[in-house]
Amino acid sequence: MKNYVVFLFQLIVWSGYTVVEWLSMHDKFLFKVLMFFIFSYLAIYIGKVILKSNKQTWIVTGVSLACYAIIQVLLQTILPIT
């Protein structure tokens, strides 16, 4: 059950990343990469606090990031932004 809670919290973090990236669409690529690392750190920190296991944290973070990426690709395929 803790894995599911962490997964949901991390999806909220990735959704927040999407909003912040959308708001900063005119920023340089370097700043977007730094912002991604900050949000990744936040997602990993949430996982470590709740799960208290490095291995489970990395697995859940990888799965949540993969799900986020799949959702983003599907949304851009279905609803392309011009």
N, C-alpha and C positions, 0 to 999 in steps of 0.2 A: 504494500500500500504506500510506503514511503517513496518508492521509485515512481509511482504514478503521480504523487504530489509534487515531487521534484520536476518531473517531466512537464506538468502543467505550469509550474512557476517559471520554468525555463522557456516554455513557449510564450509566456507573457513577456519575458525579457526579450526574446527574439522579435516579438511584435512591437515592443518599444523601440528596438533597433530599427525596424522598418519605418516607423513614424519619424524618428530622428534623421534617418538617412533621407527620407522624402523631404523633410524640412531643410536639409542642407544639400540639396541637389546641385548647387553651384560651387560647392567646396572642392578642393583639390583631392586627388585620389589618395594621397598620403594621409590626409586627415580622416578619410573614410576608413582606411585600413586601421588607423589608430583607434578610431571609434569602435570598430569591430572587435579589436582586442580588449577594449574596456568592457564592452558588453559580454564578451566571452568570459572574462575574469569574473564578472558579476554572476553569470550563470554557474560557473564552476564553484564559486564561493557559496552560493545558495545550496548547491548539491552537497558540498562538504559539510556544511552546518547541519543539514537535515539527515543525510545518510551516514556521516561519520566513517566513510570508507572511500579511499581514493579510487579503487578499482571500479566500484559501483558508480561513483561520481563521473568518471570518465566515460563509462559505458552509456549512462543515461544522457549525459551531455552530447555525446556523439549521435545517439538516436534522436534526441530532440532537434539537434542541428540538421540532421539528415531529413527529418520530417519537415522542418521549416524550409529547407532548400527545395524539397519536392513540391511543397505547397506553393512556393514562390514561382517555380518554373511552370507549374500547371496554371496558376493565375495569369502569368504573362503569356502563356499559350492561348488560353481561353479569352482573356480580356487584354489584348495588347494595348499598351499606352502609346499614343502617337506623339 
